[in-house]
Amino acid sequence: MNFPLHYNGVTPDTPSVGWRTRFAPSPTGFLHLGHVAAALFGWRYARAGGLWLVRLEDIDPQRCRPEFSTALLEDLAWLGLHSGAPVLRQSERMAEYGQTLAHLQALGVLYPCFCTRSDIQRERAGMLSAPHAAPDGSVVYPGTCWHLSDAERLKRIEAGQPYVLRLDMARALEQVRQHGGAEWSLSYHDLERGSVACTPELFGDVVLARRDVPASYHLCVCHDDAAQGITLVTRGEDLRPATDLHRLLQVLMGWPTPAYCFHPLLCDAQGHRLAKRAGARSIRAMREEGLSPEAVRALAGMADMLPASAKESRAGPGAW
């Protein structure tokens, strides 16, 4: 894996106190080499006087399991990686996310959507042209429930009809324009590319909360980056498009704007991205086979990365 800019994690943009970064996996399975590469990518930028934090993005009760959380932290400790502050678990923060949703509702940028997946599929099938795809590959919501009156929305809610909360993109962008002025544009700073213009409107009216998962990934990640004081968000190239949407939420909520740095995705010999659902070989399995932390880092393309605490931490989970 090639790191942008300077090898030691110090860049021309590095703050005097060092970068504050985070590694934020979802405990839906065991760690694999792609996770190791991502974790060390953020750690590298934080090691020059900064802070590296661990966050468990475990908001999905159907897929996230406690045993995976435990194994994840144990594997990181074995690799010599320890969070610089207590591990943050998103499943324990639903009240805070609810407050964020209430604020967005007060701004008038959320609306209830009662469409089921089959409703949306039928709507798409009836379109004269192909459904428009968002930058992340998802299909943009056609806006069916956006046209409902407030009275109709209230009637359906009181009747107990299930719904999700969607971001009213048009109103949200209008709020941003009022905030910044006519010539102000939404952007973020990429350590490798500099200023990058954002086009969140290409996502359409995204879901920010649903019944089974009370807050979406987009909302939770932005909330927690602000709450943890993250100054540099390191993430895979696959999440670059979502950054546009995250910048919009940051402005709406008045949250600080971090810098960003993106890493390539680790792939197997066939060129396929390593993924838990595709059966990527786990770090737990490698440990059981007798591989050392150095060998695992080498397999992840990080043979040079050896945290100072690695030797002391191999016996167990350490300061978790």
MOVEN-V787940 format. One record per backbone hydrogen bond with DSSP energy under -0.5 kcal/mol. NH is the residue of the N-H (numbers start at 1). CO is the residue of the C=O. E is the energy in kcal/mol with one decimal. If there is no record, write none. Layout:
nh=[NH;NH]
co=[CO;CO]
e=[E;E]
This chain:
nh=[9;11;14;18;19;21;21;23;24;27;28;33;35;36;37;38;39;40;41;42;43;44;45;46;47;49;50;51;53;53;55;56;57;57;58;61;63;64;65;68;69;70;71;72;73;74;75;76;77;78;79;80;81;82;84;88;90;90;92;93;97;98;99;100;101;102;103;104;105;106;107;108;109;111;113;120;121;122;123;124;125;126;127;134;137;140;146;147;147;148;153;154;155;156;157;158;159;160;161;164;165;166;166;167;168;169;172;173;174;175;176;177;178;179;180;181;184;188;190;190;191;194;196;198;202;203;204;206;208;209;210;216;220;221;222;223;224;225;226;227;228;229;230;231;232;233;234;235;237;239;240;243;243;244;244;245;246;247;248;249;250;251;252;253;254;254;255;258;259;260;261;263;268;271;274;278;279;280;283;286;287;288;289;290;291;296;297;298;299;300;301;302;305;306;310;313;314;314;316;320]
co=[6;9;11;15;45;19;51;53;22;25;26;281;32;32;33;34;35;36;37;38;39;40;41;42;43;47;46;19;21;51;23;88;25;55;56;59;60;60;27;65;65;66;67;68;69;70;71;72;73;74;75;77;76;80;52;54;56;88;89;90;93;94;95;96;97;98;99;100;101;102;103;105;104;166;164;116;117;118;119;120;121;122;124;138;134;132;143;143;144;145;149;150;151;152;153;154;155;157;156;113;209;111;164;206;109;167;168;169;170;171;172;173;174;175;176;177;181;196;188;194;260;190;188;186;199;200;201;204;165;165;213;208;216;217;218;219;220;221;222;223;224;226;225;20;20;259;232;261;263;236;237;239;240;240;241;241;242;243;244;245;246;247;248;249;250;251;250;256;231;189;233;235;272;268;266;275;276;275;31;282;283;284;285;287;286;292;293;294;295;296;298;297;302;304;307;309;310;311;313;317]
e=[-1.3;-0.6;-1.7;-1.7;-0.7;-0.6;-2.5;-2.8;-0.5;-0.5;-2.4;-0.6;-0.8;-1.7;-2.5;-2.1;-3.0;-2.5;-1.7;-1.8;-2.2;-2.3;-1.0;-1.5;-1.6;-1.8;-2.2;-2.0;-2.0;-0.5;-2.6;-3.3;-2.5;-0.7;-1.6;-0.9;-0.7;-2.5;-2.0;-0.9;-1.5;-2.5;-2.1;-2.5;-2.1;-2.1;-2.6;-2.1;-2.2;-2.2;-1.5;-1.5;-2.9;-0.6;-2.8;-1.7;-2.5;-0.5;-1.7;-2.1;-1.8;-2.2;-1.6;-1.6;-2.3;-2.2;-1.9;-2.3;-2.4;-2.1;-1.5;-1.2;-2.0;-1.9;-2.9;-2.2;-2.3;-2.4;-2.3;-2.5;-2.4;-1.5;-1.4;-4.2;-2.2;-2.8;-0.6;-0.7;-0.8;-1.2;-2.3;-2.4;-2.2;-2.1;-2.3;-2.7;-1.3;-1.6;-2.3;-2.3;-2.6;-2.7;-0.6;-2.8;-3.1;-1.4;-2.7;-2.6;-1.7;-2.2;-2.0;-2.4;-2.2;-1.8;-2.4;-2.4;-1.2;-1.8;-0.6;-3.1;-2.6;-2.8;-2.9;-2.8;-1.7;-2.1;-1.0;-1.4;-3.2;-1.2;-2.1;-2.4;-2.5;-2.8;-1.4;-2.4;-2.7;-1.9;-1.7;-2.5;-2.5;-1.0;-2.5;-1.8;-1.8;-3.0;-0.7;-1.9;-1.9;-1.9;-1.4;-0.9;-1.2;-0.5;-1.3;-0.6;-2.1;-2.3;-1.4;-1.9;-2.3;-2.0;-2.4;-2.1;-0.8;-0.6;-2.3;-0.7;-2.9;-2.6;-2.2;-2.1;-2.7;-2.1;-2.5;-0.6;-1.9;-2.1;-3.1;-1.7;-2.5;-2.1;-1.5;-1.5;-2.2;-2.2;-2.5;-2.1;-2.1;-1.6;-1.5;-4.0;-1.8;-0.8;-2.0;-1.4;-0.6;-0.7;-0.9;-1.3]
